[in-house]
Amino acid sequence: MSITPIFGWSNSSMGYAPEPEGLQGVGFWPRAGARVIDGIAHTLVAFFTGLLFGGMLMLASGGHVPPLVAAKLRHGRVTGFLFSAIGVFVYHVIFDTLHGSTVGKLALQMVVVQEDGSPCRFKSAVIRELGYFVDALFFGIIGYMAMDRTPQHQRYGDDWARTIVCSRSSVAPDKRRSAGRFVFALFFALMADAALIMTGMLVRIV
């Protein structure tokens, strides 16, 4: 309880530090926008991976893809979708762990941190991304309703992982990760995503 209104004293003048304010979470729509940007990034990775895989098939088969292989690629879409979904999962986990911001989040100046403002940890990154499969149900309505409960706008994945998605400017400078670390995360996240997409293609033709 503040005594300033009664005596005109502040906590700081009496030698007490003010209580730190909690981080303010980012709402649903900006975060949905970041997911859209990340979805575009994933689609581009899948497109170029498909071109590379097709080129490798052409070289291996002497310039002509066998009809049986082409048929397997067309009809193995469930397998392809599964490996693509794992690629998206790994993409987010790598970014959240190594930097805190995916391509979409960085574009919109957002970052994932622990509730105390420290960088997101690997375990938390895994938990929050597993939780996304719950939050994304019914076109994101589950996540939207969960985020409406608290000022931190935590979806269930964030609640379980003890993470907050906030603006980068609200994080203490000494706890923000560098641009060089983002480039490092970008390389590994995109490579991992592409590797899983290509693995899905290989599984389809075996």
BELQUIJO-V789158 format. One record per residue. N is the residue number from 0. RES is the residue in one small letter. PHI is phi in radians with two decimals (none if undefined). Layout:
BEGIN
N;RES;PHI + N;RES;PHI
END
This chain:
BEGIN
0;m;none + 1;s;-1.40 + 2;i;-1.81 + 3;t;-1.01 + 4;p;-1.08 + 5;i;-1.58 + 6;f;-1.92 + 7;g;1.38 + 8;w;-1.72 + 9;s;-1.88 + 10;n;-1.04 + 11;s;-1.17 + 12;s;-1.23 + 13;m;-1.65 + 14;g;1.66 + 15;y;-1.75 + 16;a;-1.34 + 17;p;-1.15 + 18;e;-1.21 + 19;p;-1.18 + 20;e;-1.46 + 21;g;-1.23 + 22;l;-1.22 + 23;q;-1.60 + 24;g;-1.32 + 25;v;-1.53 + 26;g;-1.29 + 27;f;-1.11 + 28;w;-1.19 + 29;p;-1.06 + 30;r;-1.22 + 31;a;-1.13 + 32;g;-1.07 + 33;a;-1.11 + 34;r;-1.13 + 35;v;-1.10 + 36;i;-1.07 + 37;d;-1.15 + 38;g;-1.12 + 39;i;-1.13 + 40;a;-1.06 + 41;h;-1.11 + 42;t;-1.09 + 43;l;-1.13 + 44;v;-1.07 + 45;a;-1.11 + 46;f;-1.11 + 47;f;-1.24 + 48;t;-1.16 + 49;g;-1.10 + 50;l;-1.11 + 51;l;-1.11 + 52;f;-1.12 + 53;g;-1.09 + 54;g;-1.10 + 55;m;-1.14 + 56;l;-1.12 + 57;m;-1.08 + 58;l;-1.15 + 59;a;-1.21 + 60;s;-1.79 + 61;g;1.29 + 62;g;1.62 + 63;h;-2.50 + 64;v;-1.39 + 65;p;-0.98 + 66;p;-0.99 + 67;l;-1.13 + 68;v;-1.15 + 69;a;-1.07 + 70;a;-1.16 + 71;k;-1.13 + 72;l;-1.14 + 73;r;-1.24 + 74;h;-1.74 + 75;g;-1.75 + 76;r;-1.22 + 77;v;-1.13 + 78;t;-1.08 + 79;g;-1.07 + 80;f;-1.13 + 81;l;-1.07 + 82;f;-1.20 + 83;s;-1.15 + 84;a;-1.13 + 85;i;-1.13 + 86;g;-1.07 + 87;v;-1.12 + 88;f;-1.04 + 89;v;-1.15 + 90;y;-0.94 + 91;h;-1.22 + 92;v;-1.10 + 93;i;-1.10 + 94;f;-1.09 + 95;d;-1.09 + 96;t;-1.30 + 97;l;-1.46 + 98;h;-2.33 + 99;g;1.83 + 100;s;-2.24 + 101;t;-1.36 + 102;v;-1.02 + 103;g;-1.15 + 104;k;-1.16 + 105;l;-1.15 + 106;a;-1.07 + 107;l;-1.81 + 108;q;1.02 + 109;m;-2.13 + 110;v;-2.61 + 111;v;-1.65 + 112;v;-2.34 + 113;q;-1.25 + 114;e;-1.08 + 115;d;-1.56 + 116;g;1.58 + 117;s;-1.34 + 118;p;-1.03 + 119;c;-1.11 + 120;r;-1.63 + 121;f;-1.01 + 122;k;-1.04 + 123;s;-1.15 + 124;a;-1.09 + 125;v;-1.14 + 126;i;-1.09 + 127;r;-1.20 + 128;e;-1.34 + 129;l;-1.12 + 130;g;-1.12 + 131;y;-1.06 + 132;f;-1.15 + 133;v;-1.48 + 134;d;-1.09 + 135;a;-1.46 + 136;l;-1.07 + 137;f;0.98 + 138;f;1.05 + 139;g;1.56 + 140;i;-1.10 + 141;i;-1.05 + 142;g;-1.13 + 143;y;-1.05 + 144;m;-1.19 + 145;a;-1.15 + 146;m;-1.23 + 147;d;-1.38 + 148;r;-1.44 + 149;t;-2.26 + 150;p;-1.09 + 151;q;-1.39 + 152;h;0.91 + 153;q;-1.53 + 154;r;-1.33 + 155;y;-1.04 + 156;g;-1.03 + 157;d;-1.17 + 158;d;-1.08 + 159;w;-1.20 + 160;a;-1.59 + 161;r;1.05 + 162;t;-2.12 + 163;i;-2.36 + 164;v;-1.73 + 165;c;-2.26 + 166;s;-1.27 + 167;r;-1.09 + 168;s;-1.19 + 169;s;-1.51 + 170;v;-1.57 + 171;a;-0.97 + 172;p;-0.91 + 173;d;-1.28 + 174;k;-1.86 + 175;r;-1.47 + 176;r;-1.54 + 177;s;-1.33 + 178;a;-1.12 + 179;g;-1.09 + 180;r;-1.18 + 181;f;-1.13 + 182;v;-1.06 + 183;f;-1.04 + 184;a;-1.15 + 185;l;-1.04 + 186;f;-1.04 + 187;f;-1.23 + 188;a;-1.16 + 189;l;-1.21 + 190;m;-1.12 + 191;a;-1.14 + 192;d;-1.06 + 193;a;-1.11 + 194;a;-1.10 + 195;l;-1.23 + 196;i;-1.10 + 197;m;-1.17 + 198;t;-1.05 + 199;g;-1.06 + 200;m;-1.16 + 201;l;-1.11 + 202;v;-1.06 + 203;r;-1.17 + 204;i;-1.75 + 205;v;-1.32
END
